[in-house]
Amino acid sequence: MARVVLPEDSAKEISELIDVLISLFFESLPRRDQRNWARVYLNGLVRTNGKKTIRNIAGTGASSVEQSLQQFISKSPWDWTPVRRSLAQHIERTAQRPLAWVVQPMVIEKAGDRSVGVGRQFVPQLGRTANCQQAGGIWLASSEASFPVEWTLTLPGPWTSELLRRRRAGIPDTARSLTPAQDAVHAVQRMAATWQLQRRPVVMEVANSDLPQCVESFALQDVPFVFKVDGSLPVSFGGSGRHKPGPHTAPARELIDSLRSQRRVVEWTRHGRAEGAVTLLTSASILATAGEERAAPPPPTPLLLVGAWTEAALLPSEFWITNIGDRPLAQLFLLAKLTDRVSLDFAETCEPVGIRDFEGRSFRGWHHHATLASVAHAARLLGSAGGRLPDPTALPYQGPTRPRPPAVLPPRPLIPGQAPRRAYIR
C-alpha cells in the first residue's frame, strides 16, 4: 500500500474521522475530558508537521493545552490495554483481515539517560552498542496493509532493580527485565488468551539463545509461529533405526544446503514493488528440545526448518522454523515475508505519526503515546477511502472472495512429502 497522505485542506474530514475513532476505541476511558484530550492528541499526531512532541502538538503559546496533554499522556491512570484490544478487534473484522501477527522490533536512540528503559546495550538490528530504548510492536498484517496493535518496552536490569529509578518512572511492580523476544512472547500470549481474536501465525525473528524458550512457550499455548533464525543455529539430524546413522550436528545452513536437490521455485511480488522475484525453497523436519535441564522434560515439539535461496545466490541465505504442518512451503514463505509489509508501513505511516517521538520519562506515558500513535496509524490507512471507517456494527466483510491460505488449526505432526531428515535443536 502506498503511503497515505491526508489532504491538508480537509481539516473537517480529519476531525470527523478522529471522532469516529474515539467512539470506536476509547469507550473504556471513563471521563469525557479524557476522550477530548485523546481527540486533541490524535489530531496532533495526524496533522502536526515535524516531530510529534506534546509541545508541538499543543502549538506555540498554548501552555494550558500543553499542561493538559502532559497530564493526560504521562500521569492520567487510564488503561491502554482496552484501547489496543478494541483496535485489534476492529481490524480483525474489517476488510483488512490479517494473515499473521508480526513482531517488529523498534530501536529509539536517545542522547540522555532518563527516558524510561534507556540504556547502553548491544542492538542486533543496528549491529552495534547504542544508548537507546528497545521496544517491539505486534502488528496485524495482511498482504495489503499492516497495523500495530500492541507494544512492549524492554527494561534493562537497572530499571527494575533500582528502586528509586523504578518509582520515578512509574514502572509497575509486575514488570521484569527480559529480552525483547521474551517481552514479545509474553505479549502474544496475553493477546491469544484474552483479546478474543482469531488465532494467527506469529512471525518474528528470534536469536539462537531465545529460541528454545520461545518454541516451548508458544507450543504450550498452541500458538502457530514462523520464527526467522540465523543460519548458524546448531541442529542435530539423523535417522532412527538400525540402518540409519546419526545423530549428527551441523549449522542449519549446512543442513538446508545438503537438501538443495529438493528445492522448489516460488515466484512472488515484493511488498511495495511492482517487479516480481524468484526464490528457491527447501525444508527439513526437526524436533525442538527443552530450553533448560529438567527432571521430566516435555516431549520434543515437531517443527519444520525452511531455507531460502534468493536470486542468483549460491548458498541459502534465509532460514525459518515453524510448527505449522499443513501449508505448502510457498505459503509459509509468504507468511514470513509479511515482515517486509510491516517494515514498509512502519516507515511510511507509523514513523510519520510519531511513534518514536515521545520525550517523557514515565512508563505509563510511553505506553499511552504508543497506543495513540497506533490509532493515528490506523486513521491514516483506514481513512484512505474517503476518510470514512467501516461501520463497527456491520457484519464481517463479505466482499469478493480471493485466494487465501487456509485457517490455521492447532499444529499437526509434520510429515513432509519427501521425508526429509529429522533434526534436533540444541
N, C-alpha and C positions, 0 to 999 in steps of 0.2 A: 504494500500500500504506500503510495506517495505521501510525502509529508502534508498534513492538513494545516492550512493557514486560514484562520477565520478572518473575514473581511474587517478591516479596521473601522469602517463606517457603519458597521452593523451592531452598534452597542445595544440596541433594544433587543435584537435577536439573541445576543450573547446573554443578556440579563435574563431573558425568558428561559433560555436553556439552563442556566445556573439554577433558576427557581425549580425547574423540573428535577434536577439532580438533588437539590435539598430535600424535596418531597420523597424522592426515591430512596436515598441512602442515609439521611440524617434524622429519621424519626426517633432514633434512640436518644438523641440529645433532649434532655427534659425541658429546657427553657427556651423561650422564643429568642431571647437576646443571643444565646449561643448559636442558634441556627442563623441568626442575622449576621454574626461575625464570621461564621463559616461561609456565608454567601459573599461577604466582602473579600475574604481571603481567596476564595476560588476565582472571583472576578479578577483579583490582582494577579494570580498565577497565570491566568489565561491571557490577560490583556496588557500587563506591565512589561515594558521593554527592559532589557538588561537583566541584571541579577535580581532574583525574586526574594530579596530580604524584606523583613517586616517594615523597615523604614521606607524602602522604595514602594512597597505596596500601599502604605499609608499616604505617601505623597509629601512633598515639602511643606512644612508649616503645619501639618496635621498631627500635632503632638498628642492630642486626646485620642485620635484614631490609632496612632502607633501604640499608645499605652494599653488601649483596649484589646488590640490584636495581640500584643505581647502577653497580656493576661490570658487570653483565650488559647493561645498556642502553647505557652510554656508553663502555665500554672493551673489553668482550669482542669478539674479532675475527670473530664468526660472520657468515656471508654472508647478507644478507637476500634476495637475488635468488631462490634456490631456494624459499624460503618463499612469496614472492609468486607465482612461477610455479606452484607446486603449488595455491595458492588459485585462481588463474585457470583452471587445467585442471579443477579440481573444479567450479567454477561452470559452465564450458563444457559439462560432460557431465551436469549435473543438469537438473531440470525448469525451472530459471531460465535457460534458454538465452538468451544475449544477442543483440540485433539490431544493436548498434553498440558501438564503443569511443568513449566520450565523454570529452573532456578538460575537466576542471573546474578553473578557477583557484581558488587559496586564498590569501588575504591574512591574515597574522598580525601584527597591530600589537604593537610592543614599546616599553617605556619606555627601555631601555638600548641599548648598542651592542655587547654581547659575544655575544649569541646568533648562532650561525653563520648567515651570509647576510643579517644585518640591515643596513639602511641607509636613509637618506632618499632616497626615489625616488618618481617620479610613478606612481600606480597607476590604470590606466583604470577598474577596477571600482569604485574609490572616487571617481574624478573629482577627485583632489587628490594633493598630495605627502604622504607619510606615512613615519614611521620604522617599518619593518616587514620581515618576511620575505615573499618571494613564492614560492609553491610551486604545484604542479599535480598533480592526481590523474587517472589514467586509469581509467575506470570501465567495467565490462562492464554494459551497460544493456539491459533489455527494458522493455515497457510496464508490467510488474507490479512490478519491483524493479531496483535497480542496486547494484553492488558495486565499491569501489575496489580495484584490484589492483596498481597501480604508482604511484610518486610521484617527482616531480622537485623539487629545491630550487634555485632560481635564485641564482647567486652574483654579486653586484655586483663591479665591477672590483677594488676593494681587497682582496677576499677571495682573489683568485687572483694578484694582482701583489705583495702584501706578504708576504714570506717568513715573517716571524715570526707574523703573524696566521694564515697558512695552516697552519703547523706546529702552533700551539696548538689549532686546530680539527680537526686531523687530516684536512684536505682532501686527497684523492688527487692525485697528480701529473697524472693524466689529466683532471681536472676543469677546465673552462674557463668563462669569463664569457660567457654567451649571453643572449639574450632568453628570456622564458618560453615563447614559441611555439617557438623553436629547441630548447629543452630538451625540450619535449613531442614534437616531431617525431623527435628522436633516440631518445627512449624508445619511441615507437611503432615505429620501425624495428627496434630491438632485439627488441621483443616479436614482431613479424612474422617476424623472421629466426630466432629461437632458442627461442621459447616453445612451439612446436608447438600453436598454437591455430588454429582456423578463421579465415580472414581475414574481418574485418568492416569495414563502413564506419567511418571515423574522423570524428567530429563535434566541431568545435571552432570557437571564434571566433578570427579572425586579423586583425591590423592591416594596413592597406594596405601599410606598409613591409615586413612579413614575408611578404606573400602570394606574390610570385614564387618565393622560395626554398622555401616550404612546398609549393607546387604541384610544383615541379621535384623536390624530394626524394621525395615520395610517388609521382610519376609514374615515377621511375626504378625503384622497387621494386614497381610495380603495386599500390599501396595505394589502395583506393577511399576517397573522402573527401567530406564535406559541410562546407564552411567558411562560417561566418557572417561577412559582410563589411559594411563601412559603406556607406551609400548614396552617399557622396562618392567612392567608388572610381572613378578615371578609366577609361573604356573607350572604345576606338575601334571604330566599327561602320561597316558599309557593304558593298555587294555587290561582286561580282567580274565582270569582263567589260566590254565597251564600253558597254553600255546601263544600267549600274548605277553611280550616283555613289558616291564615297567614296574613302578612309575619312574619317569624321567622328569627333570626340571629344566625349564628354559624360559626366557622372557616371552611375553605374549606376542611380541613382534616376530620372533622366530617360529613360534607355533603357527601363526597365521600364514607366514611366508611359506612354510612347508606344505600348505594346502593350496598353493596358487593354481594348481591344475584344476581345482574345483570352483574357480572364480566365475561369477555371473556379472553380466553387464547391466548397469542401471543408467538410463537416460533421464535427466531431470532438469528443472529450471531453477536457477539460484534465486533466492528471495531478493527482490528489489532490482533484478536484472532481466533483460529480455533474452539474452543468449542462453542456450542450453549447455549442459555439462554432461560428461560421461564419467562414471565411477565403476570400478570393479570391486566386487564384494565376495567374501567367503566367511565361513564360520566354523567353530569347533565347540562341542559340548564340554562344559566344565562343571565342577562342583565347588561351592564355597564352603569353607570350614569355619568354625567358630573363631571370633576375633581374639579370644583370650582363653587361657587354660581353665578348664572346668572339670569338676569331678564327674559330671554326667553331661558331656557336650551334646547339643541338639544334633539331629541327623543332618548331613550336608544338604544344602539347597541346590537343586538343579538349575543351572544357568547356561547361557549361550554367550560365547565370545565372538564378536563380529569385528572383522577387519576390512579396511577400505584402501584401495589404491586410487589416488587422484590421477587426472590425465597425465600421461607420459611419465608417471613415477615408476621407478624400478623396484622400490620396496613399499610395503604397506605403511601408511602414514597416519591413519586414524583408527582408534580402537574403542569399542564399547562392550559393556557387559550388561545383559538383560535377563530378566526372569519371565519374559513374555514368550511363550512357546507356540502360539497359534497364529503367527503372522509371517508372511513372506519376508525375506531379507530386505527387499526393496522398501516395504512399508516401515520396517524398523529403521532403516537408514533415513527415510524421510521424516520420521518422528525425531530422530537425533538431530537432523538439520533444522528443526524448528528453533534451535538456539540462534541461528542466523536471522530468523524472523524477529526474534526478541531483540537482538543486537541492533537491528535496523530501526525498530520502533523506539528503542531506548534513545538512540542518537537523534532521531528526527522528531520525536514528540515528547518523551519523558524528560530529557535534559532541558529542552526549551521551556517547559513549565516549571523548572526549578528544583528538580528532585535533589540535586547536590547543594542547594543554596542555603540551607538552614545554618544560621550562625549562633543559635542559642547553645546553652550548656546543659540543658536538662534532658534526661532520658525520655520523659513524657513529651517534651516539646519536639524532640526529634521524631518520635512516632506520630504525633499529631500532624507535623508538617508532611511526613511521608504519606500519610493517609490522604490528606487533601491534595497532594501532588498526584496521587493515583487517580483521584476523582477528576482532577483537571485533565490528566492524560485521557481518561475515558471521554470527557467532554469534547476534546479535540477530535477524537476518532469517531465516536458515535454521532457527534454533531455535524459530521461532514456532509450528510444528506439533508441539506436544507435547515440544519440547526435543530432538528426535532428528534427526540428519542422515541423508541418504541413504547407503546402503552404497557406499563408494568403489569396491568391486569389481563393482558391479552394471552391467548393460548400460545404454546410454544410454536416456533417458526414452522410453517407448513409450505414453504416455497418449493420451487423446482428441486427435485432430487438431484444429487450429484454423487459420484463415487466417493466413498469414504472408507477408511479402514474399519473393520468390524469392532463392535464394542468390546472393551477389554474385560474379560472374565478373570476370576482368580487364576493365577498362573498354573498351567498344567505341566506335567513332566515333559521335558524337552526331548523330542525324538526326531532329529534332523533326518531328512530323507536319505542322505548318503552316509549315514553312520560315521560321522567324524569322531576323532579321538576324544576320550574322556580326559578331563584335566581337573586340577585342584588348585584353588587359590591358596597361597600360604600367607 
